[in-house]
Amino acid sequence: MIRRMTEAEFAELPALAYDWSAIEGIPGWLAFDAAELTRRLAALQEGLGVRGGALELGVYKGKYLGLLAALFGRRGEPIVGVDALLAKLGELLADEWRADAIARIEDAVLEVTGGLVRPTIIAGYTSAVSVATLRLLSPQGFRFISIDAGHDVEAVHHDLVLARQCLGEAGIIAADDAFNPRTPGVAEGIYRFFISEDSGGLQPFAHCGNKLFITTAGFYPLCLEYLWWLLRSGSDGTLQRTLARMQEDEAMNYRPMLFGSLIIPFS
């Protein structure tokens, strides 16, 4: 059972930190706003005493995995990445380069965490990785899962199902490229997941920096309450712009809904 939290408790959540300059130096794309929202959601889980590792399906060079390691790995919780290690779409890296690619990801994460966290990297397509294998690495389930592997319908749908099966009780999924017009298969895969019984009651609650944030039905109300508090109390430009837009929507009796759930689209 996930307990309620007061606004005073929200204000006392731990101030988790990461080195943005080190993360920026890793190849790949990550919006600062998405990194900040990830940090704040990690702090909410910390305040609740949620435990479990972090998992990324589709690591590339380790940019977001480095952030997850900085936020979740310092307590010794497992940081796991799964990546096919491709030379290009449909073509695996040659065997002699695969070990080097894994080492580069590990080094990137180690640099972001000051040498404190070494991730476990599984080389292979996400379709070849079992729930049992992942559960062995984090028996409590994963409290945060990033999905950024294949961008076609079948791959995205598969990865969402896999993530749901590995997610802890108060876990969060961040699905990348959810509404990116260059990757329409991602949106279609997400729609297929949510309009079927495969979603298992998961609910989206925010969109920020190209990522759709999703959580369990039990954690959804608290995530939404926390984000509303964050919007009302925050001072940075993104929070202020988002609050203004949400207030404009409320004045027009409009609520941004996705698959039956209210979401907060960060501006």
Backbone torsions as a table, in degrees:
resi	resn	phi	psi	omega
1	MET	NA	126.6	-180.0
2	ILE	-89.5	121.2	-175.6
3	ARG	-77.4	157.2	174.3
4	ARG	-75.8	158.3	176.7
5	MET	-130.3	147.4	178.6
6	THR	-89.6	167.0	176.9
7	GLU	-63.7	-33.0	176.9
8	ALA	-63.4	-37.7	177.1
9	GLU	-68.9	-38.0	175.7
10	PHE	-57.5	-42.2	-177.4
11	ALA	-67.3	-21.0	-177.3
12	GLU	-101.7	10.7	179.5
13	LEU	-62.4	148.8	-177.8
14	PRO	-61.3	142.3	-179.9
15	ALA	-88.3	79.9	179.2
16	LEU	-65.4	150.0	-174.7
17	ALA	-135.5	159.9	174.8
18	TYR	-153.5	161.5	-179.2
19	ASP	-95.6	96.9	-176.3
20	TRP	-63.9	-35.1	-179.7
21	SER	-63.5	-38.0	177.3
22	ALA	-68.2	-39.4	178.9
23	ILE	-66.8	-41.2	179.0
24	GLU	-59.1	-29.4	-177.7
25	GLY	-74.7	-10.1	179.5
26	ILE	-87.2	131.6	178.7
27	PRO	-57.6	147.2	-179.1
28	GLY	127.3	-178.5	-175.4
29	TRP	-124.6	127.6	175.9
30	LEU	-152.4	120.1	178.0
31	ALA	-73.9	138.8	179.0
32	PHE	-59.1	-38.9	179.6
33	ASP	-60.5	-39.0	178.5
34	ALA	-68.2	-37.3	176.6
35	ALA	-63.1	-43.0	-179.7
36	GLU	-66.0	-41.0	177.9
37	LEU	-65.3	-39.5	176.2
38	THR	-59.2	-44.1	178.3
39	ARG	-59.8	-44.8	-177.1
40	ARG	-68.1	-38.0	177.5
41	LEU	-68.9	-35.6	174.7
42	ALA	-62.1	-38.9	178.1
43	ALA	-64.9	-37.8	177.2
44	LEU	-62.0	-44.9	177.4
45	GLN	-62.5	-40.4	177.5
46	GLU	-59.5	-44.2	-179.1
47	GLY	-62.1	-28.4	178.2
48	LEU	-86.1	-9.9	-176.5
49	GLY	78.8	22.6	179.7
50	VAL	-70.1	137.5	178.2
51	ARG	-123.8	164.4	-177.7
52	GLY	133.3	159.5	-176.4
53	GLY	-83.6	-175.8	175.3
54	ALA	-119.4	140.7	-175.9
55	LEU	-131.3	136.7	171.9
56	GLU	-124.3	126.0	175.2
57	LEU	-98.9	103.0	-175.0
58	GLY	99.7	88.1	-168.9
59	VAL	-94.8	-32.0	-171.5
60	TYR	56.4	-114.3	-177.3
61	LYS	-100.5	-2.0	174.5
62	GLY	101.9	17.5	-176.3
63	LYS	-64.5	-57.0	-179.1
64	TYR	-72.9	-33.2	177.5
65	LEU	-62.5	-36.2	176.1
66	GLY	-62.1	-41.5	176.3
67	LEU	-62.2	-46.9	-179.9
68	LEU	-60.9	-39.2	178.5
69	ALA	-64.3	-40.5	178.7
70	ALA	-64.6	-34.9	-176.2
71	LEU	-86.4	-35.1	-171.1
72	PHE	-114.1	-18.8	-169.4
73	GLY	-88.9	-11.5	-172.9
74	ARG	-73.4	-15.1	175.5
75	ARG	-89.5	6.7	-178.5
76	GLY	86.0	7.3	178.3
77	GLU	-74.2	146.2	-173.4
78	PRO	-67.6	139.1	173.4
79	ILE	-116.4	116.0	-170.8
80	VAL	-124.5	134.7	174.8
81	GLY	-126.0	141.0	175.9
82	VAL	-120.4	126.8	-179.9
83	ASP	-149.8	139.3	-179.4
84	ALA	-73.7	-16.7	-179.3
85	LEU	57.4	71.5	-175.4
86	LEU	-96.2	145.0	168.6
87	ALA	-77.1	-39.5	171.2
88	LYS	-161.3	174.2	-174.3
89	LEU	-54.5	123.7	178.5
90	GLY	82.9	0.5	-177.9
91	GLU	-128.7	114.1	179.4
92	LEU	-71.1	150.6	170.9
93	LEU	-60.0	146.6	175.0
94	ALA	-60.9	149.3	-175.7
95	ASP	-52.6	-38.7	-175.9
96	GLU	-69.6	-13.8	-179.4
97	TRP	-102.8	-12.5	-173.4
98	ARG	-68.6	-42.9	178.7
99	ALA	-62.5	-37.7	178.4
100	ASP	-66.1	-39.8	179.3
101	ALA	-62.9	-42.2	178.0
102	ILE	-63.8	-43.5	-179.7
103	ALA	-61.7	-36.9	179.6
104	ARG	-67.3	-38.7	176.4
105	ILE	-64.3	-46.9	179.4
106	GLU	-59.3	-43.2	-179.7
107	ASP	-64.2	-38.3	179.2
108	ALA	-63.3	-43.5	179.6
109	VAL	-67.8	-41.4	178.1
110	LEU	-60.8	-39.2	179.9
111	GLU	-66.4	-42.9	179.8
112	VAL	-62.5	-35.5	-176.0
113	THR	-97.4	13.0	179.5
114	GLY	64.6	30.8	178.9
115	GLY	80.5	8.0	-173.5
116	LEU	-89.8	-24.8	-172.6
117	VAL	-127.5	120.6	173.5
118	ARG	-107.7	120.5	-178.0
119	PRO	-77.2	159.8	169.2
120	THR	-94.5	118.9	-178.6
121	ILE	-108.0	122.5	176.4
122	ILE	-102.1	117.2	-179.6
123	ALA	-87.3	116.3	179.3
124	GLY	158.0	163.2	175.1
125	TYR	-65.8	145.9	-179.9
126	THR	-62.2	-26.4	179.4
127	SER	-68.3	-15.9	-178.7
128	ALA	-99.1	0.4	-178.0
129	VAL	-102.4	129.0	-176.6
130	SER	-90.1	156.9	173.8
131	VAL	-60.1	-39.6	-178.9
132	ALA	-61.0	-41.6	178.9
133	THR	-61.2	-45.6	-178.3
134	LEU	-69.4	-38.1	179.9
135	ARG	-65.4	-32.1	176.5
136	LEU	-63.1	-31.7	-178.8
137	LEU	-78.6	-26.0	178.4
138	SER	-143.7	82.6	-173.1
139	PRO	-57.8	-27.3	179.0
140	GLN	-80.0	-0.3	-171.6
141	GLY	88.4	169.3	178.7
142	PHE	-97.7	136.0	179.8
143	ARG	-90.5	-13.2	175.5
144	PHE	-146.8	129.0	-179.0
145	ILE	-131.2	126.7	175.4
146	SER	-101.8	135.8	177.8
147	ILE	-116.8	113.8	-178.7
148	ASP	-156.2	41.8	-178.4
149	ALA	-97.6	-117.1	178.6
150	GLY	-62.0	147.6	-176.5
151	HIS	-114.2	15.9	174.3
152	ASP	-97.3	168.7	-172.7
153	VAL	-56.5	-52.1	-174.1
154	GLU	-63.9	-41.4	-178.4
155	ALA	-65.5	-44.0	-178.8
156	VAL	-65.9	-44.2	178.9
157	HIS	-61.2	-45.4	178.4
158	HIS	-59.0	-45.6	-175.6
159	ASP	-68.1	-33.1	176.1
160	LEU	-67.1	-41.2	177.3
161	VAL	-63.7	-44.5	178.3
162	LEU	-60.3	-44.1	179.9
163	ALA	-63.0	-42.7	179.4
164	ARG	-59.9	-38.7	-178.1
165	GLN	-71.9	-20.9	-178.1
166	CYS	-102.9	-4.1	-172.1
167	LEU	-79.2	139.5	175.0
168	GLY	-76.7	176.1	-173.4
169	GLU	-59.9	-40.5	179.3
170	ALA	-114.2	44.9	-177.0
171	GLY	-87.9	162.1	-179.5
172	ILE	-131.8	139.0	173.6
173	ILE	-113.0	135.1	172.8
174	ALA	-114.0	111.0	-179.2
175	ALA	-98.6	117.0	-175.9
176	ASP	-80.3	153.2	174.9
177	ASP	61.5	29.8	-174.4
178	ALA	-58.6	-40.3	-177.8
179	PHE	-124.3	25.9	179.2
180	ASN	-74.1	120.6	-177.4
181	PRO	-64.5	-18.9	178.8
182	ARG	-79.5	-14.5	-178.3
183	THR	-128.3	65.2	-175.4
184	PRO	-62.4	-24.5	179.4
185	GLY	-64.4	-27.7	178.0
186	VAL	-65.5	-47.9	178.4
187	ALA	-60.2	-42.8	-179.3
188	GLU	-64.4	-39.8	177.7
189	GLY	-64.2	-39.7	177.7
190	ILE	-65.8	-42.5	179.0
191	TYR	-62.5	-43.6	-179.9
192	ARG	-60.2	-40.6	-179.9
193	PHE	-62.7	-46.2	-172.7
194	PHE	-80.3	-26.1	-179.2
195	ILE	-89.1	-0.4	176.2
196	SER	-107.4	179.6	176.7
197	GLU	-79.5	-3.1	-177.0
198	ASP	-66.0	-23.1	-174.7
199	SER	-68.5	-22.0	177.0
200	GLY	58.9	28.8	177.9
201	GLY	86.7	3.1	176.9
202	LEU	-63.3	151.9	-177.2
203	GLN	-135.3	133.0	172.3
204	PRO	-74.3	146.7	-179.6
205	PHE	-136.3	-10.9	179.9
206	ALA	-160.3	152.8	170.8
207	HIS	-130.8	129.0	-175.7
208	CYS	-155.6	130.3	173.6
209	GLY	54.5	43.2	176.8
210	ASN	78.4	6.5	-179.1
211	LYS	-119.1	136.8	173.2
212	LEU	-98.3	123.0	-178.3
213	PHE	-98.8	131.6	-171.1
214	ILE	-131.6	145.7	178.0
215	THR	-146.3	-179.5	-179.9
216	THR	-76.1	158.6	-179.6
217	ALA	-60.4	-35.4	-178.9
218	GLY	-71.2	-28.2	-177.5
219	PHE	-94.4	-19.5	-175.8
220	TYR	-53.3	-49.9	-177.4
221	PRO	-59.4	-40.1	-178.8
222	LEU	-70.1	-39.4	176.2
223	CYS	-58.2	-43.7	-178.6
224	LEU	-67.6	-43.8	177.9
225	GLU	-59.2	-43.6	-179.3
226	TYR	-63.8	-43.2	-179.0
227	LEU	-67.5	-36.1	175.4
228	TRP	-64.0	-42.3	176.4
229	TRP	-61.7	-42.8	-179.5
230	LEU	-60.7	-42.9	179.3
231	LEU	-63.8	-41.5	-177.9
232	ARG	-72.1	-30.4	-173.8
233	SER	-103.0	-13.7	-175.4
234	GLY	-76.5	158.1	-177.2
235	SER	-119.9	-8.7	-177.7
236	ASP	-78.5	163.0	-171.8
237	GLY	-59.9	-41.2	-178.9
238	THR	-62.4	-44.6	-179.8
239	LEU	-65.1	-42.0	-179.3
240	GLN	-66.8	-41.9	178.5
241	ARG	-64.9	-41.1	-178.8
242	THR	-66.4	-42.8	177.8
243	LEU	-60.8	-44.8	-180.0
244	ALA	-60.3	-42.8	179.3
245	ARG	-66.0	-41.2	179.1
246	MET	-66.0	-37.0	177.6
247	GLN	-67.9	-38.1	174.8
248	GLU	-61.2	-42.8	179.2
249	ASP	-62.3	-43.2	-179.7
250	GLU	-62.1	-39.5	179.5
251	ALA	-62.4	-26.7	179.0
252	MET	-97.0	11.1	-177.9
253	ASN	59.1	32.1	178.6
254	TYR	-109.4	136.2	177.0
255	ARG	-128.2	124.1	180.0
256	PRO	-71.6	106.5	-176.3
257	MET	-110.7	145.3	176.4
258	LEU	-140.8	118.3	-178.5
259	PHE	53.3	40.2	176.9
260	GLY	83.2	2.5	-177.7
261	SER	-117.6	137.4	172.3
262	LEU	-68.4	132.8	174.8
263	ILE	-123.5	158.0	175.4
264	ILE	-107.0	110.4	178.3
265	PRO	-89.4	108.7	-177.4
266	PHE	-71.8	136.5	-177.0
267	SER	-97.6	NA	NA
